[in-house]
Amino acid sequence: MSTSPLSVAVIGAGMAGRTHANAWRQAGTVFGLGLPPVRLATIADAHLPFAEDAAAHYGYETAVGDWREVADDPSIDVVSIVVGNALHREIAEAMVAAGKHVLCEKPLAGTLEDAEAMAVLEAAHPDLVLATGFTFRRNPAVAQLARLVADGALGTVNHLDARYWCDYGADPLVPIAWRYKGPMGTGALGDIGSHLVDTAELIGGPIASVSGAVLTTSITERPVASGAVAGGRGVTASADDPTEPVENDDVATFTAHFASGAAGTFSCSRVAFGRPNQMMIDVSGSHGSASWDLARTGEIRVADGSSPAGLGGFRQVLANPGFPYFGNGSSMAFAGVGLNQIEQFTYQAHAFLQQVAGIDEGALPPCASFADGYREMRILDAVARSAGAGGTSVEIA
């Protein structure tokens, strides 16, 4: 176990990059003591003013406009990659070549071939911690749902329904950005469907096949913004601006068969008007059901056979110290305090630093690996192939 200070850098200063920056800053405030001291070293972004603003807000020492400066800095130990998916492989390879540990945002890469190469890279460097950022694994309520299934509290699971609906692309004046480029399957499916798939497997076990996939694009062109755009969120352009074609999906739906025999239904959208960030999971079993809603992330709803006769139905269960992560992950650890999505990033950062430092106290499971990220992309690729073949069933290789 190492107690040497760890220096961290974040590549990408958009919304998610700033959340990573905050997570490294907060990692030492949750769970047990013992993490090495963390030095907040550098934030990099191709648009330097973004990097400078994020560094000033989150207390990082320097801001740079080229990620290569992070690779060339021997003092930096840990790097978050939080930029467009197409850049992940190149940056990860450079960081690994420089001997740095890497936490890469999902989906792991821009193409399946790049994701496979990153998984091979991980296997070739067992001395480095290389992880994929599936933060919903760290949500206490989601983890409690997975625990209910694993403990058999719901009986045999027969159906899991998962949906993630957002409106960040609902306005046709939201400008073109990297999120809207790339082939079908890399749009809403890759961006938010990746969270659905990983979370569904956390709860229901491995997906064996997918079928009935439909990928659609409802806004076929978007304006080109004159200034820098951080991923195409929270900015609108003018109706008079020139436009470029949208290359990937706004909405994706599909069904799945789990290895357990359970059925899965999935939908994701980036054009769901009035739904800024709505993720919901419903699990139905032979002896009970349970639900979770990101809008009420500090609770789950459970129905089982424990209610008195005539008083059955769903009941609210508030997140409390009996849920995973909650007890030592909140400064106010009692039911009713609630949770937010930002905490998931902090818990992930803590777990990652534990792995880097070689701390094995059983406090947190390891972060999702590059291999996990590659598997999730194989599932998304199967969904895209199903859609391209009229919804035919595709087995997960």
C-alpha positions in Angstrom: 0.0 0.0 0.0 1.4 3.4 -1.0 0.9 6.6 0.9 2.8 8.8 -1.5 0.9 11.8 -2.8 -1.0 11.3 -6.1 -1.2 14.1 -8.6 -4.3 14.2 -10.8 -5.2 15.9 -14.1 -8.5 16.1 -16.0 -8.6 16.3 -19.8 -11.8 18.0 -20.8 -13.3 21.0 -19.0 -16.9 20.7 -20.1 -19.8 19.6 -17.9 -18.6 16.1 -17.2 -14.9 17.2 -17.0 -15.8 19.7 -14.3 -17.6 17.0 -12.4 -14.5 14.8 -12.5 -12.5 17.8 -11.3 -14.8 18.1 -8.4 -14.7 14.4 -7.7 -10.9 14.3 -7.3 -11.2 17.3 -5.0 -13.8 15.6 -2.8 -12.5 12.0 -2.9 -10.7 12.2 0.5 -13.8 13.4 2.3 -15.8 10.2 2.0 -15.4 6.7 3.5 -12.4 5.8 5.7 -9.2 7.7 6.1 -6.1 6.3 4.5 -6.1 7.6 0.9 -2.8 9.2 -0.2 -2.8 13.0 -0.3 -4.2 14.2 -3.7 -2.5 17.0 -5.6 -4.9 18.8 -8.0 -2.4 19.4 -10.8 -3.8 20.3 -14.2 -7.0 20.7 -16.3 -6.6 20.6 -20.0 -9.0 21.6 -22.7 -8.5 22.5 -26.4 -10.4 25.7 -25.6 -8.0 27.1 -23.0 -10.6 29.5 -21.4 -12.7 26.5 -20.4 -9.6 24.9 -18.8 -8.7 28.1 -17.0 -12.2 28.6 -15.7 -12.5 25.0 -14.4 -9.0 25.2 -12.8 -9.9 28.4 -11.0 -13.2 27.0 -9.7 -11.9 23.7 -8.5 -8.5 24.7 -7.2 -6.2 23.1 -9.8 -2.7 24.5 -10.1 -2.5 24.9 -13.9 -4.6 25.0 -17.0 -3.3 24.0 -20.5 -4.7 23.9 -24.0 -3.2 20.7 -25.2 -3.6 17.3 -23.5 -0.1 16.3 -24.6 1.3 18.6 -21.9 -0.4 16.3 -19.4 1.3 13.2 -21.0 4.6 15.0 -20.9 4.4 16.0 -17.3 6.2 13.2 -15.2 4.7 14.6 -12.0 1.1 13.6 -12.9 0.0 10.1 -11.8 -3.7 9.9 -12.5 -5.7 11.2 -15.5 -9.4 11.5 -16.2 -10.2 11.5 -19.9 -13.5 13.4 -20.4 -13.6 14.5 -24.1 -15.2 13.3 -27.3 -15.3 9.5 -27.6 -13.3 9.5 -30.8 -10.3 10.9 -28.9 -10.3 8.4 -26.1 -8.0 5.8 -27.6 -5.3 8.2 -28.7 -5.2 10.0 -25.4 -5.3 6.8 -23.3 -2.5 5.2 -25.3 -0.3 8.3 -24.7 -1.1 8.4 -21.0 -0.3 4.7 -20.6 2.9 5.1 -22.5 3.8 7.8 -20.0 3.0 5.4 -17.1 -0.2 7.1 -15.9 -3.3 5.6 -14.5 -6.4 6.4 -16.5 -10.1 6.9 -15.7 -11.9 7.2 -19.1 -15.5 8.4 -19.5 -18.0 6.1 -21.1 -18.6 4.9 -23.7 -15.0 3.7 -23.8 -14.2 4.8 -27.4 -15.6 6.1 -30.6 -15.5 2.7 -32.4 -15.7 -0.9 -31.4 -12.2 -1.4 -32.8 -10.8 1.4 -30.7 -12.5 -0.1 -27.6 -11.0 -3.5 -28.3 -7.6 -1.9 -28.6 -8.0 -0.2 -25.3 -9.0 -3.5 -23.6 -5.9 -5.1 -25.1 -3.8 -2.1 -23.8 -5.2 -2.8 -20.3 -4.3 -6.4 -20.4 -0.7 -5.5 -21.5 -0.3 -3.1 -18.5 -1.5 -4.9 -15.3 0.7 -2.4 -13.3 -1.7 0.4 -14.2 -5.3 1.0 -13.2 -7.3 1.7 -16.3 -11.0 2.2 -15.7 -14.3 3.1 -17.5 -16.5 5.7 -15.8 -19.8 3.9 -15.2 -20.9 6.0 -12.2 -24.4 4.6 -11.7 -22.7 1.6 -10.3 -21.9 3.9 -7.4 -25.4 5.1 -6.8 -26.6 3.8 -3.3 -30.2 3.2 -4.4 -29.2 1.5 -7.7 -26.7 -0.7 -5.8 -29.5 -1.5 -3.3 -31.7 -2.6 -6.2 -28.9 -4.9 -7.3 -28.5 -6.3 -3.8 -32.2 -7.1 -3.6 -31.9 -9.1 -6.8 -28.7 -10.9 -5.7 -30.2 -11.8 -2.3 -33.3 -13.2 -4.0 -35.6 -10.8 -2.2 -37.7 -10.3 -5.4 -37.7 -14.0 -6.3 -36.8 -15.0 -9.8 -36.5 -11.9 -12.0 -38.6 -12.1 -15.1 -38.4 -8.5 -16.5 -36.2 -5.5 -16.3 -37.3 -2.2 -17.9 -34.7 0.6 -18.2 -35.1 4.0 -19.8 -33.0 7.1 -20.0 -34.7 10.1 -21.5 -33.1 13.6 -21.8 -33.9 16.8 -23.6 -30.4 18.2 -24.2 -31.0 17.8 -28.0 -34.7 18.5 -28.1 -34.2 22.1 -29.3 -33.2 22.0 -33.0 -31.1 25.1 -32.4 -28.7 23.2 -30.2 -25.5 23.3 -32.3 -23.7 20.5 -33.9 -21.0 19.0 -31.8 -19.1 15.7 -31.4 -22.2 14.1 -29.8 -24.0 14.4 -33.1 -21.3 13.0 -35.2 -20.4 9.3 -35.9 -22.5 6.4 -37.1 -25.9 5.3 -35.9 -25.5 3.7 -32.5 -23.1 6.3 -31.2 -25.7 9.0 -30.5 -28.3 8.7 -27.8 -27.6 4.9 -27.6 -23.8 5.5 -27.0 -24.1 8.5 -24.8 -26.9 7.6 -22.4 -27.8 4.1 -23.5 -24.3 3.0 -22.3 -25.3 3.8 -18.8 -28.5 1.9 -19.2 -26.8 -1.3 -20.4 -24.1 -1.3 -17.7 -26.7 -0.6 -15.0 -29.0 -3.3 -16.3 -26.2 -5.8 -16.2 -25.2 -4.7 -12.6 -28.8 -5.5 -11.5 -29.8 -8.4 -13.8 -26.6 -10.1 -14.8 -25.2 -10.5 -18.3 -27.2 -9.8 -21.4 -27.1 -12.8 -23.8 -28.8 -11.2 -26.9 -30.6 -8.2 -28.2 -33.4 -7.8 -30.7 -36.1 -5.5 -32.0 -33.8 -2.5 -32.1 -34.9 0.7 -33.7 -32.6 3.8 -34.1 -34.2 7.0 -35.3 -33.0 10.6 -35.9 -35.7 13.2 -35.5 -33.6 16.3 -36.0 -31.6 15.7 -39.1 -29.6 19.0 -39.3 -28.2 21.3 -36.6 -26.6 24.7 -36.9 -22.9 25.3 -36.7 -22.0 27.5 -33.7 -19.5 30.3 -34.2 -17.8 29.8 -30.8 -16.6 26.9 -28.7 -19.2 24.3 -27.8 -18.7 21.9 -24.9 -20.3 18.8 -26.2 -23.5 20.4 -27.5 -25.3 20.9 -24.2 -26.7 24.1 -22.8 -26.0 26.3 -25.8 -28.2 27.4 -28.7 -27.2 28.9 -32.1 -29.1 31.1 -34.5 -31.6 29.9 -37.0 -29.6 31.8 -39.6 -26.4 29.9 -38.9 -25.3 27.3 -41.5 -26.2 23.7 -40.7 -24.5 20.3 -40.8 -26.2 16.9 -41.0 -26.7 14.9 -37.8 -25.1 11.5 -38.3 -26.4 9.4 -35.5 -29.5 8.5 -33.4 -31.7 10.8 -31.3 -33.8 7.8 -30.0 -32.9 4.2 -29.5 -35.2 1.3 -28.4 -34.5 -2.4 -28.1 -35.3 -5.6 -26.2 -32.8 -7.9 -24.5 -32.6 -11.4 -23.2 -30.5 -11.9 -20.0 -28.6 -15.1 -19.5 -30.8 -15.7 -16.4 -33.8 -16.0 -18.7 -35.2 -12.6 -17.8 -36.5 -10.2 -20.5 -35.3 -6.6 -20.8 -36.8 -3.6 -22.5 -34.8 -0.5 -23.1 -35.3 3.0 -24.5 -33.1 6.1 -24.5 -33.7 9.6 -26.0 -31.8 12.9 -26.2 -34.9 14.7 -27.6 -37.5 14.0 -24.9 -39.0 17.4 -24.4 -39.3 18.5 -20.8 -37.3 15.6 -19.4 -33.8 17.1 -18.7 -32.3 13.9 -17.1 -34.8 11.1 -16.5 -33.4 7.6 -15.8 -35.7 5.0 -14.4 -35.3 1.3 -13.7 -38.1 -1.2 -12.9 -37.4 -4.8 -11.9 -40.2 -7.4 -11.6 -39.7 -10.8 -10.0 -41.8 -13.8 -9.0 -42.1 -12.6 -5.4 -41.6 -8.8 -5.6 -40.9 -5.7 -7.7 -38.6 -2.7 -7.1 -38.2 0.6 -8.9 -35.8 3.5 -9.0 -36.1 7.0 -10.5 -33.2 9.4 -10.8 -35.5 12.3 -10.1 -36.0 10.7 -6.7 -32.5 9.3 -6.4 -32.6 9.2 -2.6 -35.2 6.4 -2.5 -36.4 3.1 -4.1 -39.9 1.7 -4.3 -40.5 -1.9 -3.3 -43.5 -4.2 -3.4 -43.3 -7.7 -1.9 -45.3 -10.2 0.1 -44.5 -8.7 3.5 -47.4 -6.3 3.6 -50.5 -7.2 5.6 -53.5 -8.5 3.7 -55.2 -5.8 1.8 -52.3 -3.4 2.2 -50.0 -4.6 -0.6 -48.5 -2.4 -3.2 -45.4 -0.3 -3.6 -43.9 1.4 -0.6 -41.2 4.1 -0.4 -37.9 3.1 1.1 -35.5 6.1 1.7 -31.8 5.7 1.2 -30.3 5.1 4.6 -27.1 3.7 6.1 -28.2 0.1 5.2 -27.8 0.9 1.5 -24.4 0.4 -0.1 -22.1 3.5 0.0 -24.5 5.7 2.0 -23.3 5.1 5.5 -19.8 6.4 5.0 -20.4 8.3 1.9 -22.5 11.1 3.3 -21.7 13.6 6.0 -25.3 13.4 7.1 -25.9 9.6 7.0 -29.5 9.2 7.9 -32.6 8.5 5.9 -34.2 11.5 4.3 -31.0 13.4 3.6 -31.2 12.3 0.0 -28.6 11.8 -2.8 -27.5 13.4 -6.0 -25.8 12.3 -9.1 -22.6 14.2 -8.4 -21.8 11.9 -5.4 -21.5 8.9 -7.7 -18.4 10.6 -9.3 -16.9 11.2 -5.9 -17.4 7.6 -4.8 -15.9 6.4 -8.1 -12.8 8.7 -7.6 -12.3 7.3 -4.1 -12.5 3.7 -5.3 -10.0 4.5 -8.2 -7.5 6.1 -5.8 -7.8 3.0 -3.6 -6.9 0.8 -6.5 -4.0 3.0 -7.5 -2.6 3.1 -3.9 -3.1 -0.7 -3.5 -5.6 -0.3 -0.6 -7.8 -3.4 -0.3 -10.1 -2.9 2.7 -13.2 -4.2 1.0 -14.7 -0.7 1.3 -15.6 -0.4 -2.4 -15.6 -2.8 -5.3 -13.1 -2.0 -8.1 -14.0 0.5 -10.8 -15.3 -0.8 -14.1 -12.3 -1.8 -16.2 -11.5 -1.1 -19.9 -12.6 -4.7 -20.5 -16.0 -3.8 -19.0 -16.2 -0.8 -21.2 -15.4 -3.0 -24.2 -18.1 -5.4 -23.3 -20.7 -2.6 -23.0 -19.7 -1.4 -26.5 -20.1 -4.9 -27.9 -23.6 -4.8 -26.6 -24.3 -1.4 -28.2 -22.8 -2.7 -31.4 -25.1 -5.6 -31.3 -28.1 -3.2 -30.9 -26.9 -1.1 -33.9 -26.6 -4.3 -36.0 -30.0 -5.4 -34.9 -31.5 -2.1 -36.0 -29.6 -2.3 -39.3 -31.0 -5.7 -40.0 -34.7 -4.8 -39.3 -34.6 -5.8 -35.6 -33.3 -9.3 -35.9 -31.8 -11.0 -32.8 -28.1 -10.6 -32.3 -26.1 -12.6 -29.8 -23.5 -10.9 -27.6 -20.1 -12.2 -28.6 
